[in-house]
Amino acid sequence: MTPATDLPRGAFGLLRWRPLLSAGLAAFLAACGASDHNTSLLAEELADTGVQQQEAVTWTLGANYDATKANIDFRVYSSRATRIELYIYKTPFNAAEVVKYVMTKDSATNIWSKTVSVATLSSSYGLTGTVYYGYRAWGPNWPYNSTWTKGSSVGFVSDVDSAGNRFNPNKLLLDPYAKEISHDPNNANHTDGTVFASGAHRNIDSGPKAPKGIVLAGDTQSIGTRPTRALKDDVIYEVHVRGLTKNDASIAAAYRGTYKGAGLKAPALAALGVTAVEFLPLHETDNDSIDNVLSTAGDNYWGYMTLNFFAPDRRYSYDKSAGGPTREFKEMVKAFHDNGIKVMVDVVYNHTGEGGAWSGTDPNTFNVLSFRGLDNPTYYSLTSDMKFNWDNTGVGGNYNTFNPTAQNLIIHSLAYWKDTLGVDGFRFDLASVLGNTCQHGCFNYDKMNSATALNRILTDLAPRPPAGGAGTDFVAEPWAIGGNSYQVGNFPGIWSEWNGKFRDSLRKDQNQMGVETVTPGELATRFAGSSDLYGDDGRKPYNSINFMVAHDGLSLKDLYTCNSKDNLQPWPYGPSDGGEDNNHSWDQGGVAADQRKAARNGMAFLMLSAGTPMFTGGDEFLRTQYCNNNVYNLDSDKNWLNYALTTDQTNFKTFTQRLIAFRKAHPALRPANFYSTNDTNGNVMEQHRWFKPDGTVPDAAYFGNGNNHALAFRVDGTEFGDTASAIYVAYNGWSGAVNFVLPWPGNGKSWYRVTDTCNWAEGPNQVASPGSEGLIGGEFTNYSVCGRGLLLLIAK
């Protein structure tokens, strides 16, 4: 994600972005009287990882029917409130409550609760359908006064006090544990964000307009059989759930852009070779107003402004009735599971969609929508004076990830999405914020501190074992803004990470020869799984999530066709403010054939390197964003995937599909451990060996010389049970052709060509199908690789 430079000027106004570079839980649950509600069965045995068997994660917060459906139990946390009232609605928008109740506080747990009879709601208040609800809270900065009425200032002392409290009973508060919410704060019927603000707007009653929680009865819908594949064997496809099918003529119009539509796309992604789909954020975010005007003004397409960490975003649901988004999401998950594909979700626990101060110098005007109005210092990291948000995100301030209660919400949210909704893995946005060890007035990342959210996640939720099996895949975006938040290679345990150094080194080598220095040694390290980043703490190559591009930046095509970003184009191509200025991109001299060649190399780097490859939806057929590198707000047909492909796009898709198939067929490319340079099975061939173009082994001087731009490697397939006795990859970074002398392929073996990315071979069969590889020759055979080309051979 690229966080914002400017904060919203309206309550949920235009987002302005810029580039980025468990004992406590057990005690809390016991104090809360944890029951059968919302149970997450997280008891997988993880002997291979050293993680012990884990107890189920349970909680009773939120709104839940009891076992007989006769009562609804409402429970919400606040350590600082002096009074909380529960408001229940029959109609979620532009209507008054039908009844309100005073809640009771348990002083030992700080849990406020109220049990409501379903029969009473029906007989006394005519509420027989969906139950909508919210809370109003009083506290030290706004003590309760019995003469207070909605929209009045009775009892008001200050918008914020010295302890950071921001209670305001005029603001109806969304339950942080709501399983679905009724509508967005901004929508087609309401665009005035001042309703949710304090300061000059503190006396506006937000109740009629505010989003409400929806009480769900639960369901038994199947999520299918989960894939248990080891992460090292995955190929990750990062995509926006709406953009995946919104422009897809093969999907019924009503289903395009929805969970339903995405599930219908599962067979096509399986045929491409994808084994894990990673969706951009699906938690509820304020995006219902996007369709109102064909522009990017105020749009929140990517969805990195979370309003609620439990509810699936109803905008992406064809069925928007109460419970519909949850049912449809699970249906989508089952469709992917039925096709052998994991479902991963990008989650944003570093900040929330409440935003920060409307003005950087005014401590009074903040949005009061949910967390802030219930317990501001518990849920947010604040500055030393407790008046503003501490900000390593650039989009409204840090979520207080070091607070045990705030951490509990993260754990419970993850458990719900995993065990109830069926998600198999998570990518954590700006994840270094989860390693913060300071609640207020500072930021300090420390992976060794067992009390961080990063380590709580590993302790309380079972990671997937390295060899595969039951568990969850955890992937970090290992940076944020400022402080010591750039932490590539420095995450704890078996966390996997987006490897920004893989991306940057290979981009520079391809596109900035003579401008940036990349040594062969640096390339070798990235090709072989980045042991410098992940080997020193016991992690493995697959913990490196290798990527050339992601949603955040240029597309793969644009990386090789755009010399710079072009974000201020008019709709439907933009405008989108912000975006990285240093993209390490180059248009290859404007030669279209060379642009496609460079893109083939980029895809080949991913599929032939040790680590876990990830590419972005549409990169398999050279999708363009028209040089816009920050399309966070661009919900248009020029940003959705377009499946009307040209011949060149079809050829590239075939190239990608066959390379993925090659990777999946050859375990030698997916090592569980870092490659050895020794012969470990006695066949006289090293497990892995680097070569110079002349066929000799490079020394330290060659590896360290940034003026060398050609490198090759050979992997002994026999040590991995591979069908190929050896695999050879040669990369020529020079602009002119380079002759490579091929190494020994093994006794009685010869080299066969799988692919040459050079322009002469472009076409539907640029990657040979198994069995149709062309014979090249044996040891000492010469092979000329074109300028900026890559060669892939197998020995058989």
C-alpha positions in Angstrom: 0.0 0.0 0.0 1.1 3.6 -0.6 0.1 5.7 2.4 -1.3 9.2 2.1 0.5 12.4 2.5 -2.7 14.4 3.4 -5.4 13.3 5.7 -9.1 13.5 4.8 -10.5 17.0 4.9 -14.0 15.7 5.1 -14.9 12.9 7.5 -14.4 10.4 4.7 -13.2 12.7 2.0 -10.6 12.5 -0.7 -7.7 10.3 0.2 -4.4 11.8 -0.9 -1.6 9.3 -1.3 2.2 9.2 -1.6 4.7 6.4 -2.0 6.3 4.3 0.7 9.2 3.2 0.2 0.0 -15.3 25.1 -0.7 -15.7 28.5 -2.4 -12.3 28.3 -4.9 -13.7 25.9 -5.7 -16.7 28.0 -6.3 -14.4 31.0 -8.5 -12.1 29.0 -10.6 -14.9 27.7 -11.0 -16.4 31.1 -12.1 -13.0 32.5 -14.5 -12.6 29.6 -16.1 -16.0 30.2 -15.3 -17.3 26.8 -18.0 -19.5 25.5 -18.9 -21.4 22.3 -19.5 -18.2 20.3 -17.1 -17.5 17.5 -14.9 -20.5 18.2 -11.8 -20.8 16.0 -10.4 -24.3 15.8 -6.8 -23.6 15.7 -5.4 -26.8 17.2 -3.2 -28.1 14.3 0.0 -29.9 15.3 3.0 -28.0 14.1 5.9 -30.1 15.2 7.9 -29.3 12.1 7.9 -25.6 13.0 8.6 -25.9 16.7 5.2 -24.3 17.4 3.3 -26.3 20.0 -0.3 -27.3 19.6 -2.6 -24.3 20.1 -5.8 -23.9 22.0 -8.8 -22.6 20.2 -9.2 -18.9 19.9 -12.5 -17.9 21.4 -14.3 -14.7 22.3 -17.7 -13.4 23.2 -17.5 -9.8 22.0 -19.9 -8.6 19.3 -23.6 -9.4 18.9 -24.4 -13.1 19.0 -27.6 -15.2 19.3 -27.6 -17.7 22.1 -27.9 -21.4 21.3 -31.7 -21.3 21.2 -31.9 -18.1 19.2 -34.1 -16.7 22.0 -31.8 -13.9 23.0 -29.1 -11.7 21.5 -26.0 -11.1 23.7 -24.3 -7.7 23.0 -20.8 -7.3 24.4 -18.4 -4.4 23.7 -15.0 -3.5 25.3 -14.2 -0.1 26.8 -11.9 0.5 29.8 -12.6 4.3 30.0 -16.3 4.7 29.2 -18.5 5.7 32.2 -21.8 4.8 30.4 -22.6 2.9 27.2 -26.1 2.6 25.6 -27.1 0.1 23.0 -29.4 1.4 20.3 -31.4 -1.0 18.2 -32.9 -0.2 14.8 -35.4 -1.8 12.5 -34.3 0.3 9.5 -30.6 1.1 9.2 -30.7 4.5 7.4 -32.5 7.7 8.1 -34.5 6.3 10.9 -34.7 6.5 14.7 -34.0 3.6 17.0 -36.8 1.4 18.0 -35.4 0.8 21.5 -32.3 1.6 23.6 -30.8 -0.2 26.5 -28.2 0.8 29.2 -25.4 -1.7 29.2 -23.7 -3.1 32.3 -20.0 -3.0 32.8 -17.9 -5.9 34.3 -15.2 -4.0 36.1 -12.9 -7.0 36.0 -12.9 -7.3 32.2 -14.1 -3.8 31.1 -16.7 -5.6 29.0 -20.1 -3.9 28.7 -23.0 -6.3 28.0 -26.7 -6.5 27.5 -28.9 -9.5 26.7 -32.0 -8.7 24.7 -35.0 -11.0 24.2 -35.8 -11.7 20.6 -39.5 -12.2 21.6 -39.5 -8.7 23.2 -38.1 -7.1 20.1 -40.9 -8.7 18.1 -43.8 -8.2 20.4 -43.0 -4.8 21.9 -41.1 -3.1 19.0 -42.3 -4.9 15.9 -38.8 -6.0 15.0 -39.1 -9.3 13.3 -36.5 -9.1 10.6 -32.8 -8.0 10.6 -31.6 -6.5 13.8 -29.3 -3.4 13.3 -27.5 -1.8 16.2 -24.9 0.7 17.4 -23.6 2.2 20.6 -23.4 5.6 22.3 -20.7 6.2 24.9 -19.9 8.7 27.6 -16.6 9.2 29.4 -14.4 11.7 31.3 -14.3 14.3 28.5 -18.1 14.1 28.2 -19.7 12.8 31.4 -23.2 11.5 31.3 -26.0 13.9 32.2 -29.6 12.6 32.4 -30.9 15.7 30.6 -28.8 15.0 27.5 -30.7 14.5 24.3 -29.5 13.6 20.9 -27.8 16.6 19.2 -27.2 18.5 22.4 -24.0 19.5 24.2 -25.2 18.7 27.7 -22.3 17.3 29.7 -19.7 18.3 27.2 -16.3 19.2 28.7 -13.8 18.8 25.7 -13.4 17.0 22.5 -10.3 15.4 23.8 -8.8 15.4 27.3 -5.3 14.9 28.6 -5.8 11.1 28.7 -6.7 10.9 25.1 -10.4 10.3 25.6 -12.7 11.3 22.7 -16.2 10.2 23.9 -19.1 11.9 22.2 -22.7 10.5 22.8 -23.9 12.3 19.7 -22.0 9.9 17.5 -23.5 6.4 17.1 -20.6 3.9 17.2 -20.1 0.9 15.0 -19.3 -2.3 16.9 -15.7 -3.3 16.2 -16.8 -6.9 16.3 -19.8 -6.5 13.9 -20.0 -9.4 11.5 -21.6 -7.3 8.8 -22.5 -3.6 8.5 -25.5 -2.0 6.9 -23.9 0.6 4.7 -20.9 2.9 4.3 -20.7 6.3 6.0 -20.5 7.8 2.5 -23.0 6.5 0.0 -25.3 7.6 -2.8 -27.8 8.9 -0.3 -25.3 10.6 2.0 -22.1 12.5 1.2 -21.8 14.9 4.1 -18.9 13.5 6.2 -19.3 16.3 8.9 -22.0 14.2 10.5 -19.3 11.9 12.0 -16.9 14.7 13.1 -16.2 16.3 16.5 -15.0 19.9 16.9 -17.4 22.3 15.4 -19.6 19.3 14.4 -19.7 17.7 17.8 -23.4 18.3 18.3 -24.6 16.7 15.1 -26.4 13.4 15.8 -24.9 10.8 13.5 -27.4 8.1 14.4 -29.7 8.3 11.4 -26.8 8.3 8.9 -24.2 6.1 10.7 -23.5 2.5 9.6 -25.0 -0.1 11.9 -23.9 -3.5 12.9 -26.0 -6.4 11.6 -26.7 -9.3 14.0 -26.1 -12.6 12.1 -27.5 -15.9 13.1 -24.6 -17.9 11.6 -24.6 -20.5 8.9 -23.2 -24.0 8.2 -22.2 -23.3 4.6 -19.3 -25.3 3.4 -15.9 -23.8 2.4 -14.9 -27.0 0.7 -11.6 -28.8 1.3 -8.7 -26.5 2.1 -5.5 -26.9 0.1 -2.7 -27.8 2.4 0.1 -27.1 -0.1 3.5 -25.9 1.2 4.1 -22.3 0.6 7.2 -23.1 -1.4 5.0 -24.8 -4.0 2.6 -21.9 -4.4 2.3 -19.4 -7.3 0.5 -16.3 -5.9 -1.8 -14.2 -8.0 -2.5 -10.8 -6.4 -5.7 -9.2 -7.7 -8.6 -6.9 -6.8 -11.8 -8.9 -6.4 -13.8 -6.3 -8.3 -11.3 -5.7 -11.0 -10.9 -9.4 -11.6 -14.3 -9.8 -13.3 -15.9 -6.4 -13.6 -14.9 -6.2 -17.3 -15.2 -10.0 -18.0 -17.8 -10.8 -20.8 -17.6 -14.5 -19.8 -19.3 -13.7 -16.5 -23.0 -12.8 -16.2 -23.4 -9.1 -16.0 -25.0 -9.2 -12.6 -22.1 -11.2 -11.1 -19.2 -9.1 -12.5 -17.1 -7.4 -9.8 -18.5 -9.6 -7.0 -17.5 -12.5 -4.9 -19.8 -14.6 -7.0 -18.0 -13.6 -10.2 -14.6 -14.2 -8.7 -15.6 -17.7 -7.7 -16.7 -18.3 -11.3 -13.2 -17.3 -12.4 -11.5 -20.0 -10.3 -11.3 -22.6 -13.1 -9.5 -20.2 -15.4 -7.0 -19.2 -12.8 -6.4 -22.9 -12.0 -5.8 -23.5 -15.7 -3.3 -20.6 -15.7 -1.4 -22.5 -13.0 -2.2 -20.2 -10.1 -2.2 -22.0 -6.7 -3.1 -19.1 -4.4 -5.2 -16.0 -5.1 -4.3 -13.0 -2.9 -7.1 -10.4 -2.9 -6.6 -6.8 -2.1 -8.5 -5.8 1.1 -11.9 -7.3 1.6 -12.7 -5.9 5.1 -15.5 -3.3 5.0 -14.2 0.0 3.8 -15.8 3.3 2.7 -16.3 2.7 -1.0 -20.1 2.7 -1.7 -19.9 6.3 -3.1 -17.4 5.3 -5.9 -20.1 4.6 -8.5 -21.9 8.0 -8.1 -19.6 10.0 -10.4 -17.3 8.9 -13.1 -14.2 10.4 -11.6 -11.5 9.5 -9.0 -12.6 12.3 -6.6 -12.7 10.8 -3.1 -12.5 7.2 -4.5 -11.2 4.3 -2.4 -10.9 1.6 -5.0 -8.1 -0.4 -3.3 -9.8 -0.4 0.0 -6.9 0.2 2.4 -9.1 2.2 4.9 -10.8 -0.5 7.0 -14.0 0.4 8.9 -14.5 -3.0 10.4 -12.1 -6.0 10.7 -14.8 -8.8 10.6 -17.3 -7.8 8.0 -16.8 -8.8 4.3 -17.2 -5.7 2.2 -20.8 -5.8 1.0 -20.0 -3.7 -2.1 -18.4 -6.8 -3.6 -21.5 -9.0 -3.0 -24.2 -9.7 -5.5 -26.4 -10.6 -2.6 -26.5 -7.5 -0.4 -29.2 -8.8 2.0 -28.3 -9.3 5.6 -26.0 -12.3 5.7 -25.6 -12.2 1.9 -22.0 -11.0 1.8 -20.9 -13.6 4.3 -22.7 -16.5 2.4 -21.4 -15.3 -1.0 -17.8 -14.9 0.3 -17.8 -18.5 1.6 -19.3 -19.7 -1.7 -16.4 -18.0 -3.5 -13.9 -19.6 -1.1 -15.4 -23.0 -1.8 -15.1 -22.4 -5.6 -11.4 -21.7 -5.2 -10.8 -24.6 -2.8 -12.6 -26.9 -5.3 -10.1 -25.9 -7.9 -7.1 -26.4 -5.5 -6.5 -22.7 -5.0 -5.8 -21.1 -1.6 -7.5 -17.9 -0.8 -5.3 -15.2 0.8 -6.5 -11.8 1.8 -4.6 -8.5 2.2 -5.4 -7.2 5.7 -4.8 -3.7 7.1 -4.3 -3.8 10.9 -1.9 -0.9 11.0 -4.6 1.8 10.9 -8.3 2.2 10.4 -10.7 4.1 8.2 -11.6 6.6 10.9 -8.7 8.7 9.8 -6.7 11.3 11.7 -7.1 15.0 12.4 -9.0 17.1 9.9 -6.2 19.7 10.3 -2.7 18.9 11.4 -2.8 21.5 14.1 -6.4 21.1 15.4 -6.8 18.4 18.0 -10.6 18.8 18.2 -11.9 17.8 14.8 -11.5 14.1 14.4 -14.0 11.5 13.1 -15.8 9.6 15.8 -17.2 6.5 14.2 -16.2 3.4 16.1 -12.9 2.7 17.9 -12.1 6.3 18.7 -15.5 6.8 20.4 -15.2 3.6 22.5 -11.7 3.7 23.8 -9.3 6.0 21.8 -6.0 5.3 23.7 -6.6 1.5 23.7 -7.2 1.3 19.9 -4.8 4.0 18.6 -1.2 5.0 19.2 -1.2 8.6 20.2 1.4 11.4 20.5 2.9 12.2 23.9 0.2 14.8 24.6 -2.5 12.3 23.8 -4.1 14.7 21.4 -3.0 13.4 17.9 -2.3 10.1 16.3 1.3 8.7 16.1 1.7 8.1 12.4 3.9 5.5 10.6 1.2 4.8 8.0 0.5 8.2 6.4 -3.2 7.5 6.4 -4.5 8.6 9.8 -2.2 7.1 12.4 -1.1 3.8 13.9 -3.4 1.3 15.3 -2.2 0.5 18.8 -0.8 -2.9 18.0 1.1 -3.2 21.3 -2.0 -2.9 23.4 -3.2 -6.4 24.5 -6.9 -5.6 23.9 -6.2 -4.1 20.5 -4.1 -7.2 19.7 -7.0 -9.4 20.8 -9.1 -7.8 18.1 -6.4 -8.6 15.5 -6.2 -12.2 16.6 -10.0 -12.6 16.8 -10.4 -11.1 13.3 -7.8 -13.3 11.8 -9.3 -16.4 13.5 -12.8 -15.5 12.2 -11.6 -15.0 8.6 -9.6 -18.2 8.7 -12.0 -20.6 10.5 -15.4 -19.2 9.7 -14.9 -17.6 6.3 -12.3 -20.1 5.1 -9.3 -17.9 4.3 -6.0 -19.8 4.0 -3.5 -17.0 4.4 -3.0 -13.3 5.0 -0.8 -10.6 3.6 -0.3 -7.8 6.2 -0.2 -4.3 5.0 2.6 -2.1 6.4 3.3 -5.0 8.7 6.2 -3.4 10.6 3.6 -1.4 12.6 2.6 -4.8 14.0 6.1 -5.0 15.5 5.8 -1.8 17.5 6.7 -2.0 21.2 5.5 1.4 22.2 1.9 2.5 22.7 2.1 6.3 22.8 4.6 9.0 22.1 7.1 6.8 20.1 7.6 4.0 17.6 10.0 1.1 18.0 10.1 -2.1 16.0 11.5 -5.1 17.9 11.0 -8.5 16.4 12.5 -10.1 19.5 9.8 -8.8 21.8 7.3 -11.7 22.4 4.5 -9.3 23.3 4.3 -7.7 19.8 1.4 -8.3 17.6 3.8 -10.0 15.1 4.7 -12.7 17.7 1.1 -12.9 19.1 -0.1 -13.9 15.6 2.4 -16.8 15.4 1.7 -17.8 19.0 -2.0 -17.8 18.9 -2.7 -18.8 15.3 -1.0 -21.9 13.8 1.3 -21.2 10.9 1.5 -23.7 8.1 4.3 -26.2 8.5 7.1 -25.8 5.9 6.3 -29.2 4.4 2.6 -28.3 4.1 -0.4 -29.3 6.0 -3.0 -27.6 8.1 -2.2 -24.0 9.1 -2.1 -20.5 7.8 0.3 -18.6 5.5 1.5 -15.3 7.0 3.1 -12.8 4.6 4.3 -9.3 5.6 4.8 -6.1 3.7 7.9 -5.4 5.7 8.0 -1.6 5.8 6.0 1.4 6.8 6.9 5.1 7.0 9.7 6.6 9.1 11.4 5.5 12.2 12.9 2.0 12.1 10.0 0.6 10.0 11.9 -0.6 6.9 12.5 -4.2 8.0 13.0 -6.3 4.9 14.6 -9.6 6.1 14.0 -8.8 9.8 10.6 -10.4 10.7 10.3 -13.0 13.4 9.7 -16.8 13.3 8.5 -18.2 10.1 7.0 -15.0 8.7 7.3 -14.6 5.0 7.9 -11.2 3.4 7.4 -9.3 0.2 11.1 -9.2 -0.9 11.5 -5.6 -2.1 15.2 -6.2 -2.6 14.4 -8.9 -5.2 12.2 -6.5 -7.0 14.6 -3.5 -6.9 17.8 -5.4 -7.8 16.3 -7.0 -10.9 14.5 -3.9 -12.0 17.8 -1.9 -11.8 19.8 -4.6 -13.6 17.3 -4.7 -16.4 16.5 -1.1 -16.8 19.2 1.1 -15.4 22.6 -0.3 -16.6 25.1 2.5 -16.3 22.9 4.3 -13.8 22.5 1.8 -11.0 25.2 -0.7 -10.0 24.0 -4.3 -9.5 26.7 -6.9 -9.2 26.5 -10.5 -10.3 26.8 -11.4 -6.7 23.6 -9.4 -5.9 21.8 -11.1 -8.7 22.9 -14.5 -7.6 21.7 -13.9 -4.1 18.3 -12.9 -5.3 18.0 -15.8 -7.8 18.9 -18.3 -5.1 16.3 -17.2 -2.5 18.0 -14.3 -0.6 19.8 -16.2 2.0 21.3 -12.9 3.3 17.8 -11.8 4.3 16.2 -15.1 5.4 19.0 -17.6 6.2 20.5 -15.9 9.3 17.4 -16.5 11.4 16.5 -20.0 10.3 14.0 -19.0 7.6 14.0 -20.6 4.2 13.9 -19.5 0.5 10.1 -19.8 0.4 9.9 -17.0 3.0 11.0 -14.7 0.2 7.9 -13.7 -1.7 9.5 -12.7 -5.0 7.8 -10.1 -7.1 8.7 -7.8 -9.9 5.5 -5.6 -9.6 2.5 -5.5 -7.2 -0.7 -3.6 -7.2 1.3 -0.7 -5.7 3.1 0.7 -8.7 3.5 0.0 -12.4 2.1 -3.1 -14.1 4.6 -5.5 -15.6 4.1 -4.2 -19.1 4.4 -0.6 -17.9 7.6 -1.3 -16.1 9.2 -1.8 -19.5 7.2 0.7 -21.5 7.1 3.7 -19.3 10.1 5.9 -18.5 8.2 7.6 -15.7 4.7 7.7 -14.1 1.9 9.5 -15.7 -0.7 9.8 -12.9 -2.5 13.0 -13.8 -4.3 11.8 -16.9 -8.1 12.5 -17.0 -10.7 9.9 -16.2 -10.8 6.9 -17.0 -7.0 6.7 -16.8 -6.7 8.9 -13.7 -6.1 11.3 -12.1 -4.3 9.6 -9.2 -2.0 11.7 -7.0 1.2 10.5 -5.4 3.0 7.4 -6.5 6.6 6.4 -6.5 8.9 8.6 -8.6 11.8 6.2 -8.7 10.3 3.1 -10.5 13.5 1.7 -12.0 11.5 1.5 -15.2 12.6 2.0 -18.9 10.8 1.9 -22.2 13.5 -0.3 -23.9 14.2 2.5 -26.4 10.6 2.5 -27.5 10.9 -0.9 -29.3 7.7 -2.9 -28.7 9.4 -6.3 -29.4 12.1 -5.5 -26.8 9.5 -4.4 -24.3 7.8 -7.7 -24.6 11.2 -9.5 -24.3 11.9 -7.5 -21.1 8.6 -8.6 -19.7 9.3 -12.2 -20.5 12.5 -11.9 -18.6 10.7 -10.4 -15.6 8.2 -13.3 -15.6 11.0 -15.8 -16.0 13.0 -14.3 -13.1 9.9 -15.1 -10.9 9.4 -18.6 -12.1 13.0 -19.7 -12.1 14.2 -18.2 -8.8 14.2 -19.9 -5.4 11.4 -18.4 -3.3 7.7 -18.0 -3.7 6.7 -16.1 -6.9 3.9 -13.5 -6.9 2.5 -11.6 -9.8 -0.4 -9.2 -10.2 -3.6 -10.0 -12.0 -3.4 -9.2 -15.7 0.4 -9.3 -15.8 0.0 -12.8 -17.4 -1.3 -11.0 -20.5 0.6 -7.7 -20.3 -2.1 -5.6 -18.8 -1.4 -1.8 -18.8 -2.3 0.9 -16.4 -1.2 3.5 -19.0 1.8 4.5 -16.8 -0.4 5.4 -13.8 1.5 3.9 -10.9 -0.8 4.7 -8.1 -4.3 3.6 -9.2 -5.7 3.4 -5.6 -8.6 5.5 -6.6 -9.2 4.4 -10.2 -12.4 2.3 -10.4 -12.8 2.4 -14.1 -12.8 0.0 -17.1 -9.2 1.1 -17.9 -8.1 -0.3 -14.5 -10.2 -3.5 -14.5 -8.7 -6.6 -16.2 -9.6 -6.6 -19.9 -9.8 -10.1 -21.4 -10.1 -9.0 -25.1 -6.5 -10.0 -25.9 -4.3 -9.2 -28.9 -2.1 -11.9 -30.5 0.9 -10.6 -28.5 -1.0 -10.7 -25.3 -2.3 -14.2 -26.0 1.3 -15.3 -26.7 2.5 -13.8 -23.4 -0.3 -15.5 -21.5 0.8 -18.8 -23.0 4.4 -18.0 -22.2 3.4 -17.3 -18.5 1.2 -20.4 -18.3 3.9 -22.7 -19.6 6.6 -21.2 -17.4 4.3 -21.7 -14.4 3.8 -25.3 -15.4 7.5 -25.8 -15.8 8.1 -24.5 -12.3 5.4 -26.7 -10.8 6.9 -29.7 -12.6 10.4 -29.2 -11.4 11.0 -29.3 -7.6 14.6 -28.3 -8.1 13.3 -24.8 -8.6 11.4 -24.9 -5.3 14.0 -25.9 -2.7 12.9 -26.3 0.9 16.4 -25.2 2.0 19.0 -22.9 0.5 21.0 -24.5 -2.2 24.2 -26.2 -1.4 27.3 -25.8 -3.5 28.4 -29.3 -2.7 27.7 -32.6 -4.4 25.4 -34.2 -1.8 24.4 -37.4 -3.6 27.7 -38.6 -5.1 26.9 -38.0 -8.8 29.8 -35.6 -9.1 27.5 -32.6 -9.9 27.1 -29.9 -7.3 23.6 -29.3 -6.1 23.9 -25.7 -7.4 26.7 -24.0 -9.3 27.2 -20.6 -10.8 28.9 -20.0 -14.1 30.4 -17.2 -16.1 29.6 -17.1 -19.8 32.9 -18.9 -20.6 31.7 -21.9 -18.6 34.1 -21.4 -15.7 33.0 -20.8 -12.1 33.0 -17.1 -11.1 35.3 -16.0 -8.3 34.7 -13.2 -5.8 36.2 -10.6 -8.1 33.6 -11.5 -10.8 30.7 -11.6 -8.4 31.7 -8.2 -6.9 32.2 -6.4 -10.2 29.2 -4.3 -11.2 30.6 -4.0 -14.7 29.8 -7.7 -15.3 26.3 -8.3 -16.7 26.0 -12.0 -17.5 25.5 -14.9 -15.2 24.3 -18.5 -15.4 23.5 -21.3 -12.9 22.9 -25.1 -13.0 20.8 -27.1 -10.5 21.3 -30.8 -10.1 17.8 -32.1 -10.5 18.7 -35.6 -9.1 19.1 -34.2 -5.6 15.5 -33.0 -5.7 13.8 -36.0 -7.3 13.3 -33.9 -10.4 12.4 -35.4 -13.8 15.2 -33.3 -15.3 18.7 -34.5 -14.3 19.8 -30.8 -14.4 18.4 -27.3 -15.1 20.5 -24.5 -16.6 19.5 -20.8 -16.7 21.7 -18.2 -18.4 20.9 -14.5 -18.3 22.6 -11.9 -20.5 22.1 -8.3 -19.1 24.3 -6.8 -21.8 22.7 -4.9 -24.7 24.6 -7.1 -27.2 24.7 -10.9 -27.7 26.9 -13.0 -25.4 28.2 -16.5 -26.0 27.6 -19.0 -23.2 29.6 -22.2 -23.0 27.3 -24.8 -21.6 28.5 -26.9 -18.6 28.4 -30.6 -18.1 24.8 -31.9 -18.2 25.6 -35.2 -16.4 26.8 -38.6 -17.7 25.0 -39.6 -20.9 22.8 -36.4 -20.9 22.4 -33.6 -23.3 20.9 -30.1 -23.0 17.5 -29.3 -24.4 16.0 -25.9 -24.8 12.8 -25.1 -22.9 12.8 -21.4 -23.8 14.8 -18.5 -25.1 13.2 -15.2 -24.3 14.8 -13.5 -27.3 12.7 -12.0 -30.0 13.5 -14.6 -32.6 11.6 -17.2 -30.6 8.5 -15.1 -29.9 5.2 -16.9 -30.5 2.8 -19.4 -29.1 5.5 -22.0 -28.6 8.2 -19.9 -27.1 8.1 -22.2 -24.1 8.3 -25.7 -25.3 5.8 -28.2 -24.1 7.2 -31.1 -22.2 8.7 -33.6 -24.6 9.1 -31.1 -27.4 12.2 -29.4 -26.1 14.8 -28.8 -28.8 18.2 -30.6 -28.6 21.1 -28.1 -28.1 24.1 -30.4 -27.2 26.4 -31.4 -24.4 29.2 -29.9 -22.4 31.2 -27.1 -24.2 28.4 -26.4 -26.6 28.3 -22.7 -27.4 25.0 -20.9 -27.3 24.6 -17.2 -28.2 22.1 -15.4 -26.0 20.8 -12.1 -27.5 21.2 -8.8 -25.7 19.0 -8.7 -22.6 17.9 -12.3 -23.1 17.4 -15.4 -21.0 17.9 -19.1 -21.8 16.4 -22.1 -20.0 17.6 -25.6 -20.6 17.0 -29.0 -19.1 19.3 -32.0 -19.2 17.9 -35.4 -20.2 
